[in-house]
């Protein structure tokens, strides 16, 4: 039997976490009874610097439940880093992992299908949403636009796939060879190149608590993904500059022709609009370039992605 570790990043999830632990424990029992995973499999709950009682709930569950593990991070390192912390810890103690968010909007009923596909020889199994009917029109539209933009910019992603996935220990080992600090997992995992498959599910409503990804954070996350995986925005800026130069030459030709034809040129309003437009384009372009320079600056520091302050595992349980 292969050892499974279900990794759950948690940030201020005290309302939903007891239900999450109970339901995932039920999944573990089903897999154990079906003899699809080994008896030393577990659930790894990663506390991402929560300011509520999340870590207390994890500690209590660890003491009461035989296969609940805990990883406590110092301060809030971010969702992607919390996942990486869990994967790095689990890679040496299990044969494969499944990552899932604490809100359980991803359907745990397909976890068994993921495990079956792993036993069929797949190293990566993506959980993909069948539809987005429960999302608002705005969220559904922006999500679809995000995937189209990512693919247009050359960043290969799986449409309607977030971070609900199975990865073998071999796949995790390859993933951890990517050392960048600005890691966008759903884009990097597709670059691993090992045999993969998909399972499809309908996303559920959140069990309790509130979303940790409001609009502002979602937009920031999308921008981080684009700038982490592709340099195409820089090329687009160059093309935009070339287009403006061509437009300027056309405008110059128009002015010269009008002058020789003795036509009166007024157009001060259009002139000011052109100046403001070009100024805006320049500031925007500098900002995009600055984003890439800033990322380079952060990467050169080589600071750790996260700091683990406490680990609850099998050894701490038995001592």
VENDAPE-V157376 format. One record per backbone hydrogen bond with DSSP energy under -1.0 kcal/mol. NH is the residue of the N-H (numbers start at 1). CO is the residue of the C=O. If there is no record, write none. Layout:
nh/co
NH/CO
NH/CO
This chain:
nh/co
5/96
6/42
7/98
8/44
10/46
17/13
20/16
21/17
22/18
23/19
24/20
25/21
26/22
27/23
28/24
29/25
30/26
31/27
32/28
33/29
34/30
35/32
36/31
38/2
41/38
42/4
43/67
44/6
45/69
46/8
47/71
48/10
49/47
57/53
58/54
59/55
60/56
61/57
62/58
63/59
64/60
65/61
68/65
69/43
70/312
71/45
72/310
73/47
74/307
82/78
83/79
84/80
85/81
86/82
87/83
88/84
89/85
90/86
91/87
93/90
94/90
95/3
96/3
97/167
98/5
99/165
100/7
104/101
110/107
111/108
114/110
115/111
116/112
117/113
118/114
119/115
121/118
122/117
123/195
124/195
125/166
126/197
127/164
128/199
129/160
130/201
135/132
140/136
141/137
142/138
143/139
144/140
145/141
146/142
147/143
148/144
149/145
150/146
151/147
152/148
153/149
154/151
155/150
161/158
165/99
166/125
167/97
168/123
169/95
172/168
173/169
174/170
175/171
176/172
177/174
178/175
183/181
187/184
188/184
189/185
191/188
192/189
197/124
199/126
201/128
204/105
207/103
218/214
219/215
220/216
221/217
222/218
223/219
224/220
225/221
226/222
227/223
228/224
229/225
230/226
234/231
235/231
236/232
237/233
238/234
239/235
240/236
241/237
242/238
243/239
244/240
245/241
246/242
247/243
248/244
249/245
250/246
251/247
252/248
253/249
254/250
255/251
256/252
257/253
258/254
259/255
260/256
261/257
262/259
263/258
271/267
272/268
273/269
274/270
275/271
276/272
277/273
278/274
279/275
280/276
281/277
282/278
283/279
284/280
285/281
286/282
287/283
288/284
289/285
290/286
291/287
292/288
293/289
294/290
295/291
296/292
297/293
298/294
299/295
300/296
309/72
310/72
312/70
317/313
318/314
319/315
